[in-house]
Amino acid sequence: MKSYVSFKNIVKSYDGDKLVVKNLNLEVQEGEFLTMLGPSGSGKTTSLMMLAGFETPTQGEILLRDKPLHNLPPHQRDIGMVFQNYALFPHMTVAENLAFPLRIRRLSKADIKAKVDRILDMVKLTPLADRYPAQMSGGQQQRVALARALVFEPKLVLMDEPLGALDKQLREHMQMEIKQLHEMLDLTIVYVTHDQSEAMTMSDRVAVFNDGVIQQMDTPNKIYEEPTNSFVAQFIGENNSLLATNVQADGDYYRTSLDDGTQLAALKVRPSSPGKKIMLCIRPEHISVNNPSAGSQQVKAKIQQFIYLGDHVRMLTEVAGQGNFMVKMPASQVHADWTPGSDVMLSWQAKNLKALDVVTH
C-alpha cells in the first residue's frame, strides 16, 4: 500500500510557546480508514485541520500523494470534510446543499443533477431532496453533510466528530453506514473522535493521541490487547491497574511483588530495572473467579460491589489494598454466596498481565 497522506515532523503552536502538536510523523495509506483518537486537547483535531488547510503547521510539512500541501488553500485540496455541527446552508434545500460543491467546481447542470441524484440514492435521502435543513432530524442532517462531502467524489474524506451530536442508537447505525460507504467508494478516511468504541468499530488503524503526541498507532485489536503504555490501556476499553515492585527479570516476564507481598509474573512491555515501581495492567474479561485454569496465577481479593449491566456483571474488588479492581463476567456465572465483604480468589494467565510504565513519583 502507498502512503496517501504524510505528516512529516509537524509541530503546531498557537502562541509560540505551548506545543499543541509535537513532532508528528504519520503515514495514512491509500484506501485506509484511520482514526485519530484521544481526549480533548490532545492534538487530534488540530492535526486534522492542518491536513484540511484550515490551520498551518508551525514546522514540518504535510504531503498528499507526495505533493506538499502548504501552498494549496482548502478548496483546492480536493478533500471532503464532515463536521459535528453539519454546517449546512439553512436557506438551501437538501439537493441545493449537495449541488453547491459541484457548482463551485463549474460542472454542467446535467453532471450536477446526475451526481446529486446518485449520492441521494446512496445515502437514502431521495424523498427528502426538497426539504430544508430545519425540517429534518439531526440524523438526517448528518446524512446530508456526509453526502455533501462525497458528492464531488473526493478520494480523501476528513471527519471531525461527525456523530457526536447523535443519540447512541443512531450513532451506531451511522457508524455502519460510513463504513459501508468507505468500502463501496474506495475512500481514504481520516476520522477524529474521543469515543473509543467508535474508533474500535470503524477503523483499520487507530492513532491514540495524548498531549500532542501519538502514544500508539496500530490495528484496533493490537491496541486493545497489546497497549504499549498505561495511558493507552486506560483510554481504550476497560482496564485494571496494580502498582507493584519489579523484583527481577525472568525471560519474557518480570517477577513483581504487590504491597502485601503477593508475587506475580507480568509480561515485559516497557523496560524496567529491579527495585523500581511498575504499573501492571490487565483487562477485566481475562480474570476468573474461584476457577483457576492450568498454569494461571492466583491472588486473593475482597468483593466491594456488583454493577449489573443486563447480560454481564462488573464485580469490583480490592486486591492488595488497591480498590476498584474489576472482574467482568456473564451474569449467569455470579454465585449467590458472593456478597460485598466476602473473599474470592482471582486468577489469570501471566501473559495477560502487562508490565507497562515505570512509576517515578
C-alpha positions as CSV (number, residue, x, y, z in Angstrom):
1,M,0.0,0.0,0.0
2,K,1.2,3.5,-0.9
3,S,1.3,6.4,1.5
4,Y,-1.6,8.7,0.6
5,V,-1.0,11.3,3.3
6,S,2.2,12.0,5.1
7,F,2.7,14.2,8.2
8,K,6.5,14.9,8.4
9,N,7.9,16.4,11.6
10,I,4.8,18.5,12.2
11,V,4.8,20.9,15.1
12,K,2.0,23.3,15.9
13,S,1.9,26.1,18.4
14,Y,-0.7,28.9,18.6
15,D,1.3,31.2,20.9
16,G,4.9,30.3,20.1
17,D,5.3,28.6,23.5
18,K,2.9,25.7,24.2
19,L,3.0,23.0,21.6
20,V,-0.4,21.6,20.7
21,V,1.2,19.0,18.3
22,K,4.7,17.8,18.9
23,N,6.8,16.4,16.1
24,L,4.0,14.4,14.4
25,N,5.1,11.8,11.9
26,L,2.2,9.9,10.5
27,E,1.5,8.0,7.2
28,V,-2.0,7.3,6.0
29,Q,-2.3,4.6,3.4
30,E,-4.5,4.8,0.3
31,G,-7.9,3.3,1.0
32,E,-7.4,3.2,4.7
33,F,-9.8,4.2,7.5
34,L,-7.5,5.8,10.1
35,T,-8.9,7.3,13.3
36,M,-7.2,9.9,15.4
37,L,-8.4,9.1,19.0
38,G,-7.8,11.0,22.2
39,P,-9.1,13.2,24.9
40,S,-9.9,16.9,24.4
41,G,-6.8,19.0,23.8
42,S,-4.7,16.0,22.7
43,G,-3.9,17.5,19.3
44,K,-6.1,15.2,17.1
45,T,-8.5,17.9,15.7
46,T,-5.6,20.4,15.2
47,S,-3.8,17.7,13.1
48,L,-6.9,17.1,11.0
49,M,-7.4,20.9,10.5
50,M,-3.8,21.2,9.3
51,L,-4.5,18.5,6.7
52,A,-7.7,20.2,5.6
53,G,-5.9,23.6,5.3
54,F,-7.8,25.5,8.0
55,E,-4.6,25.5,10.2
56,T,-1.0,26.0,9.2
57,P,1.8,23.9,10.7
58,T,4.4,25.9,12.7
59,Q,7.1,23.5,11.4
60,G,7.2,20.5,9.1
61,E,5.2,19.6,6.0
62,I,2.1,17.6,5.0
63,L,2.2,15.7,1.7
64,L,-0.8,14.4,-0.2
65,R,0.2,11.9,-2.9
66,D,3.8,13.0,-2.3
67,K,3.0,16.7,-3.1
68,P,3.4,19.4,-0.4
69,L,0.0,20.9,0.6
70,H,1.2,24.1,2.3
71,N,0.6,26.4,-0.7
72,L,-2.8,25.0,-1.5
73,P,-5.9,26.7,0.0
74,P,-8.6,24.3,1.4
75,H,-10.9,24.4,-1.6
76,Q,-8.1,23.3,-4.0
77,R,-7.1,20.3,-1.9
78,D,-10.0,18.2,-3.3
79,I,-10.7,16.8,0.2
80,G,-14.3,16.1,1.5
81,M,-15.0,17.4,5.1
82,V,-17.7,16.4,7.6
83,F,-18.1,18.3,10.8
84,Q,-20.1,17.6,14.0
85,N,-22.3,20.7,13.5
86,Y,-23.3,19.7,10.0
87,A,-22.5,23.2,8.6
88,L,-25.4,23.0,6.1
89,F,-26.8,26.1,4.4
90,P,-30.2,26.8,6.0
91,H,-31.6,28.6,3.0
92,M,-30.9,25.8,0.6
93,T,-32.8,22.5,0.1
94,V,-31.0,19.2,0.5
95,A,-30.5,19.0,-3.3
96,E,-29.2,22.5,-3.4
97,N,-26.8,21.9,-0.5
98,L,-25.4,18.9,-2.4
99,A,-25.2,20.7,-5.7
100,F,-23.1,23.6,-4.1
101,P,-19.7,21.9,-4.1
102,L,-20.3,20.9,-7.8
103,R,-21.4,24.4,-8.8
104,I,-18.2,25.8,-7.3
105,R,-16.3,23.3,-9.4
106,R,-18.2,24.6,-12.5
107,L,-19.7,21.3,-13.5
108,S,-22.5,21.3,-16.1
109,K,-26.2,21.2,-15.0
110,A,-26.6,17.7,-16.3
111,D,-23.5,16.4,-14.4
112,I,-24.6,18.2,-11.2
113,K,-28.0,16.5,-11.4
114,A,-26.6,13.1,-12.1
115,K,-24.1,13.3,-9.2
116,V,-26.7,14.7,-6.8
117,D,-29.2,12.0,-7.7
118,R,-26.6,9.3,-7.3
119,I,-25.5,10.4,-3.8
120,L,-29.1,11.0,-2.6
121,D,-29.9,7.4,-3.6
122,M,-26.7,6.1,-1.9
123,V,-27.5,7.8,1.5
124,K,-31.2,7.0,1.1
125,L,-32.3,10.7,1.0
126,T,-34.1,10.9,-2.3
127,P,-37.5,11.5,-0.8
128,L,-36.1,14.5,1.2
129,A,-34.4,16.3,-1.7
130,D,-36.7,19.3,-1.5
131,R,-36.6,19.8,2.3
132,Y,-34.7,22.4,4.1
133,P,-32.3,21.5,7.0
134,A,-34.7,23.0,9.6
135,Q,-37.3,20.4,8.5
136,M,-35.1,17.5,9.2
137,S,-33.9,15.5,12.2
138,G,-30.3,15.6,13.4
139,G,-29.6,12.2,11.9
140,Q,-31.0,13.2,8.5
141,Q,-28.9,16.5,8.6
142,Q,-25.8,14.5,9.3
143,R,-26.6,12.2,6.4
144,V,-26.8,15.3,4.1
145,A,-23.5,16.6,5.5
146,L,-21.9,13.3,4.7
147,A,-23.4,13.2,1.2
148,R,-22.2,16.8,0.5
149,A,-18.6,15.7,1.5
150,L,-18.9,12.8,-1.0
151,V,-20.8,14.3,-3.9
152,F,-17.8,15.6,-5.8
153,E,-16.1,12.2,-5.4
154,P,-13.0,13.1,-3.4
155,K,-10.7,10.2,-2.7
156,L,-9.8,11.7,0.8
157,V,-12.5,12.5,3.3
158,L,-11.9,14.1,6.7
159,M,-14.4,13.7,9.5
160,D,-14.3,15.7,12.8
161,E,-16.5,14.1,15.5
162,P,-19.3,13.8,12.9
163,L,-21.6,11.7,15.1
164,G,-21.0,13.5,18.4
165,A,-24.5,15.1,18.4
166,L,-26.5,12.0,17.7
167,D,-28.1,9.6,20.2
168,K,-26.4,6.2,20.8
169,Q,-28.6,4.1,18.6
170,L,-28.5,6.5,15.6
171,R,-24.7,6.9,16.1
172,E,-24.2,3.2,15.9
173,H,-26.3,3.0,12.8
174,M,-24.4,5.8,11.1
175,Q,-21.1,4.2,12.0
176,M,-22.1,1.2,9.9
177,E,-23.3,3.4,7.1
178,I,-20.0,5.4,7.0
179,K,-18.0,2.1,7.0
180,Q,-20.1,0.8,4.1
181,L,-19.6,4.0,2.1
182,H,-15.8,3.8,2.8
183,E,-15.6,0.3,1.2
184,M,-18.1,1.0,-1.6
185,L,-16.5,4.2,-2.8
186,D,-12.9,3.1,-2.1
187,L,-12.3,6.2,0.1
188,T,-9.4,7.1,2.3
189,I,-10.9,8.4,5.5
190,V,-9.2,10.2,8.4
191,Y,-11.6,10.4,11.3
192,V,-11.3,12.2,14.6
193,T,-13.2,11.1,17.7
194,H,-12.8,10.9,21.5
195,D,-15.2,7.9,21.5
196,Q,-13.1,4.7,21.8
197,S,-15.9,2.3,20.8
198,E,-16.4,4.3,17.6
199,A,-12.7,4.1,16.8
200,M,-12.6,0.4,17.5
201,T,-15.7,-0.4,15.4
202,M,-14.8,1.6,12.3
203,S,-11.1,1.8,11.8
204,D,-8.4,-0.1,10.0
205,R,-5.9,1.6,12.3
206,V,-6.2,3.9,15.3
207,A,-3.7,6.6,16.3
208,V,-4.1,7.3,20.1
209,F,-3.2,10.9,20.8
210,N,-2.3,12.4,24.2
211,D,-0.6,15.8,24.9
212,G,0.2,16.4,21.2
213,V,1.9,13.0,20.7
214,I,0.8,9.7,19.2
215,Q,1.1,7.3,22.1
216,Q,0.4,4.2,19.9
217,M,-0.8,3.5,16.4
218,D,-2.0,0.1,15.3
219,T,-5.0,-2.0,14.5
220,P,-7.9,-1.8,17.0
221,N,-7.2,-5.4,18.1
222,K,-3.5,-4.8,18.7
223,I,-4.2,-1.6,20.6
224,Y,-6.7,-3.3,22.8
225,E,-4.8,-6.5,23.5
226,E,-1.2,-5.1,23.4
227,P,-1.2,-1.5,24.8
228,T,2.3,-0.1,24.9
229,N,1.7,2.2,27.9
230,S,-0.8,2.7,30.7
231,F,-2.4,5.7,29.1
232,V,-3.4,3.6,26.1
233,A,-4.5,0.7,28.3
234,Q,-6.7,3.1,30.4
235,F,-8.1,5.1,27.4
236,I,-9.1,2.1,25.2
237,G,-11.6,-0.3,26.8
238,E,-11.8,-1.2,30.5
239,N,-8.6,-1.9,32.4
240,N,-7.3,-2.7,35.8
241,S,-4.0,-1.3,37.2
242,L,-1.9,-2.7,40.0
243,L,1.1,-0.9,41.4
244,A,3.9,-3.4,42.0
245,T,7.7,-3.5,42.6
246,N,9.8,-5.1,39.9
247,V,11.8,-7.9,41.7
248,Q,13.7,-9.3,38.7
249,A,13.5,-10.2,35.0
250,D,12.7,-13.8,34.1
251,G,12.8,-14.4,30.3
252,D,9.8,-12.5,28.7
253,Y,8.4,-11.7,32.2
254,Y,9.2,-9.7,35.3
255,R,8.7,-11.2,38.7
256,T,6.9,-8.5,40.7
257,S,5.6,-8.0,44.2
258,L,2.4,-6.2,45.4
259,D,2.4,-4.2,48.6
260,D,1.1,-7.3,50.6
261,G,3.9,-9.5,49.3
262,T,1.9,-11.3,46.7
263,Q,4.3,-12.3,43.9
264,L,3.0,-12.1,40.3
265,A,4.6,-12.7,36.9
266,A,3.9,-9.9,34.3
267,L,4.7,-9.8,30.6
268,K,7.5,-7.3,29.8
269,V,6.2,-4.4,27.7
270,R,8.3,-1.4,28.9
271,P,11.8,-1.7,30.2
272,S,12.3,-1.6,34.0
273,S,15.0,-2.5,36.4
274,P,14.8,-4.4,39.8
275,G,13.5,-2.4,42.7
276,K,11.5,0.1,40.5
277,K,7.8,0.7,41.0
278,I,5.9,-0.5,37.9
279,M,2.3,-0.3,36.7
280,L,0.7,-3.7,35.9
281,C,-2.4,-3.8,33.7
282,I,-5.0,-6.5,32.9
283,R,-8.3,-6.4,31.1
284,P,-11.3,-7.3,33.3
285,E,-12.5,-10.1,31.0
286,H,-9.2,-12.0,31.4
287,I,-9.9,-12.7,35.1
288,S,-11.6,-15.8,36.5
289,V,-13.2,-16.0,40.0
290,N,-12.6,-19.2,42.1
291,N,-11.9,-21.1,39.0
292,P,-8.2,-21.3,38.3
293,S,-7.2,-22.8,34.9
294,A,-4.0,-24.7,34.4
295,G,-0.9,-22.5,34.6
296,S,-2.7,-19.5,35.9
297,Q,-1.6,-17.3,38.9
298,Q,-3.9,-16.5,41.8
299,V,-4.5,-13.6,44.0
300,K,-6.8,-13.1,47.0
301,A,-9.5,-10.4,46.6
302,K,-12.3,-8.9,48.7
303,I,-15.6,-8.1,46.9
304,Q,-16.6,-4.4,47.1
305,Q,-19.7,-4.2,44.9
306,F,-21.6,-5.5,41.9
307,I,-22.7,-3.5,38.9
308,Y,-25.4,-5.3,36.9
309,L,-25.5,-4.5,33.2
310,G,-28.1,-6.8,31.8
311,D,-26.2,-9.7,30.1
312,H,-23.0,-9.2,32.2
313,V,-21.8,-8.1,35.6
314,R,-18.9,-6.0,36.7
315,M,-17.6,-7.1,40.1
316,L,-15.4,-4.5,41.9
317,T,-12.9,-6.0,44.3
318,E,-9.9,-4.9,46.4
319,V,-6.6,-6.6,45.7
320,A,-3.5,-6.0,48.0
321,G,-5.1,-2.8,49.4
322,Q,-5.9,-1.4,45.9
323,G,-9.6,-1.0,45.3
324,N,-11.9,-0.9,42.2
325,F,-10.2,-3.9,40.7
326,M,-12.8,-5.0,38.2
327,V,-13.8,-8.5,37.0
328,K,-16.2,-8.8,34.1
329,M,-18.3,-11.9,33.7
330,P,-21.7,-13.2,32.3
331,A,-24.5,-12.6,34.9
332,S,-25.2,-16.4,34.9
333,Q,-21.7,-17.0,36.5
334,V,-22.3,-14.9,39.6
335,H,-22.7,-17.2,42.7
336,A,-25.4,-16.4,45.3
337,D,-22.8,-16.5,48.1
338,W,-20.6,-13.8,46.6
339,T,-21.5,-10.7,48.6
340,P,-19.8,-7.5,49.3
341,G,-17.1,-8.1,52.0
342,S,-16.6,-11.8,51.2
343,D,-13.2,-13.1,49.9
344,V,-12.7,-14.7,46.5
345,M,-9.6,-16.0,44.6
346,L,-8.9,-14.3,41.3
347,S,-6.8,-15.9,38.6
348,W,-5.4,-15.2,35.2
349,Q,-2.7,-16.3,32.8
350,A,0.6,-14.4,33.3
351,K,0.7,-13.3,29.6
352,N,-2.5,-11.2,30.2
353,L,-0.9,-9.2,33.0
354,K,1.2,-6.5,31.3
355,A,4.1,-4.6,32.9
356,L,3.8,-1.1,31.5
357,D,5.1,2.2,32.8
358,V,7.8,2.7,35.4
359,V,6.3,4.9,38.1
360,T,8.6,7.7,39.0
361,H,6.6,9.6,41.7
